């Protein structure tokens, strides 16, 4: 892989304390290790703010941002604004979005980068599974799962 710059992963967070650790742990375990995880707490009323802060304290790749509740798009935009506040070239070239109740396979970012590099595209999308239980998953978009490892959604 030619491009070895950081990949920024924006994760909007709202009242998912029971699922958040699985999400963040899956992002920290990526085979492409140069990731920056931007957790944007959107005014959660559960333990999410403390969980976000704890990850930021434990791993320099994680940033914890807090905002008043404004909804999913506003939280994503806060994450994007943070990424663009980082000076080039250390900003990196790509931003990925992962929902806080989802988790990703270890090769997710690496596979997406390989697909982008091979195709010359500016953006990539992958398929996903909906997981009802460990033995009950539904492939929601098989056409997009053949080249990229999917994200899982609960």
C-alpha positions as CSV (number, residue, x, y, z in Angstrom):
1,X,0.0,0.0,0.0
2,X,1.5,3.3,-1.1
3,X,-0.5,5.8,1.1
4,X,0.6,5.4,4.7
5,X,-1.1,8.6,6.1
6,X,-3.4,8.5,9.0
7,X,-7.1,7.6,8.6
8,X,-9.5,9.6,10.7
9,X,-12.5,7.7,12.0
10,X,-15.4,9.8,13.2
11,X,-17.7,8.1,15.6
12,X,-20.8,10.0,16.7
13,X,-21.9,8.8,20.1
14,X,-25.3,9.1,21.8
15,X,-26.5,6.9,24.7
16,X,-24.8,3.6,23.6
17,X,-22.8,2.9,26.8
18,X,-23.4,-0.8,26.6
19,X,-22.1,-1.0,23.0
20,X,-19.5,1.7,22.8
21,X,-16.5,-0.3,24.0
22,X,-17.0,-3.0,21.4
23,X,-17.0,-0.3,18.7
24,X,-13.9,1.5,19.9
25,X,-12.0,-1.7,20.6
26,X,-12.7,-2.9,17.1
27,X,-11.3,0.4,15.7
28,X,-8.2,0.2,17.9
29,X,-7.6,-3.3,16.6
30,X,-7.4,-2.4,13.0
31,X,-4.6,-4.0,11.0
32,X,-3.9,-0.5,9.5
33,X,-2.6,0.9,12.7
34,X,-2.3,4.6,11.8
35,X,-5.9,5.5,12.7
36,X,-7.2,8.5,14.6
37,X,-10.5,7.9,16.3
38,X,-12.6,11.0,17.0
39,X,-15.4,10.2,19.4
40,X,-18.0,12.9,19.4
41,X,-20.3,12.6,22.4
42,X,-23.6,14.3,21.3
43,X,-24.9,15.1,24.8
44,X,-25.3,11.6,26.0
45,X,-27.1,11.1,29.3
46,X,-25.6,7.7,30.1
47,X,-22.0,6.8,30.8
48,X,-20.8,7.6,27.2
49,X,-19.0,10.8,28.1
50,X,-16.9,9.0,30.7
51,X,-16.2,6.1,28.4
52,X,-15.1,8.4,25.6
53,X,-12.8,10.3,28.0
54,X,-11.3,7.1,29.3
55,X,-10.4,5.9,25.8
56,X,-8.8,9.3,25.1
57,X,-6.7,9.1,28.3
58,X,-5.6,5.5,27.5
59,X,-4.7,5.8,23.8
60,X,-3.2,8.8,22.0
61,X,-5.0,7.8,18.8
62,X,-8.4,8.6,20.4
63,X,-9.8,12.1,20.8
64,X,-12.9,12.7,22.9
65,X,-15.1,15.7,22.0
66,X,-18.3,16.7,23.7
67,X,-21.2,18.8,22.4
68,X,-24.8,19.5,23.3
69,X,-27.3,17.2,21.6
70,X,-27.8,18.2,18.0
71,X,-28.3,14.9,16.3
72,X,-26.2,12.5,14.2
73,X,-25.4,14.9,11.4
74,X,-24.3,17.6,13.7
75,X,-22.1,15.2,15.6
76,X,-20.5,14.0,12.4
77,X,-19.9,17.6,11.3
78,X,-18.2,18.3,14.7
79,X,-15.9,15.4,14.0
80,X,-15.2,16.6,10.5
81,X,-14.4,20.1,11.8
82,X,-12.0,18.6,14.3
83,X,-10.2,16.6,11.5
84,X,-9.9,19.7,9.4
85,X,-8.4,21.7,12.3
86,X,-5.4,19.4,12.1
87,X,-2.6,20.8,9.9
88,X,-1.6,19.1,6.7
89,X,0.1,16.8,6.0
90,X,-0.4,15.2,9.4
91,X,-4.2,15.4,8.9
92,X,-4.2,12.5,6.6
93,X,-6.2,12.0,3.5
94,X,-9.2,10.1,4.5
95,X,-12.2,10.2,6.9
96,X,-14.2,7.1,7.7
97,X,-17.5,7.1,9.6
98,X,-18.5,4.4,12.0
99,X,-21.7,4.4,14.1
100,X,-21.1,3.9,17.8
101,X,-23.4,0.9,18.0
102,X,-21.4,-0.9,15.2
103,X,-18.1,-2.7,15.1
104,X,-15.6,-3.4,12.4
105,X,-13.6,-6.4,11.3
106,X,-9.8,-5.9,11.9
107,X,-9.1,-5.4,8.2
108,X,-11.8,-2.9,7.5
109,X,-9.6,0.2,7.1
110,X,-6.8,-1.6,5.3
111,X,-9.3,-3.2,2.9
112,X,-11.0,0.1,2.1
113,X,-7.6,1.8,1.5
114,X,-6.5,-1.1,-0.8
115,X,-9.8,-0.7,-2.7
116,X,-9.4,3.1,-3.0
117,X,-5.8,2.7,-4.2
118,X,-6.6,0.0,-6.7
119,X,-9.5,1.9,-8.2
120,X,-8.2,5.4,-8.0
121,X,-11.5,6.5,-6.4
122,X,-11.9,9.3,-3.9
123,X,-14.5,7.5,-1.8
124,X,-15.4,3.9,-0.9
125,X,-18.3,2.1,0.6
126,X,-18.6,-1.3,2.1
127,X,-21.4,-3.7,2.8
128,X,-22.5,-4.5,6.3
129,X,-24.2,-7.2,8.3
130,X,-27.0,-6.7,10.8
131,X,-26.3,-8.9,13.8
132,X,-29.3,-10.0,15.9
133,X,-27.2,-12.6,17.8
134,X,-23.8,-14.1,17.3
135,X,-25.3,-16.9,15.2
136,X,-27.9,-14.8,13.4
137,X,-26.5,-12.3,10.9
138,X,-28.2,-10.8,7.8
139,X,-25.9,-9.6,4.9
140,X,-27.6,-6.4,4.0
141,X,-25.7,-5.6,0.8
142,X,-23.8,-8.6,-0.7
143,X,-22.8,-6.7,-3.8
144,X,-20.5,-4.5,-1.6
145,X,-18.9,-7.2,0.5
146,X,-16.9,-9.0,-2.1
147,X,-13.9,-6.6,-2.1
148,X,-14.0,-5.0,1.3
149,X,-14.4,-6.5,4.7
150,X,-17.8,-5.5,6.1
151,X,-18.7,-3.5,9.2
152,X,-21.2,-5.1,11.5
153,X,-24.2,-3.3,12.8
154,X,-26.3,-4.2,15.8
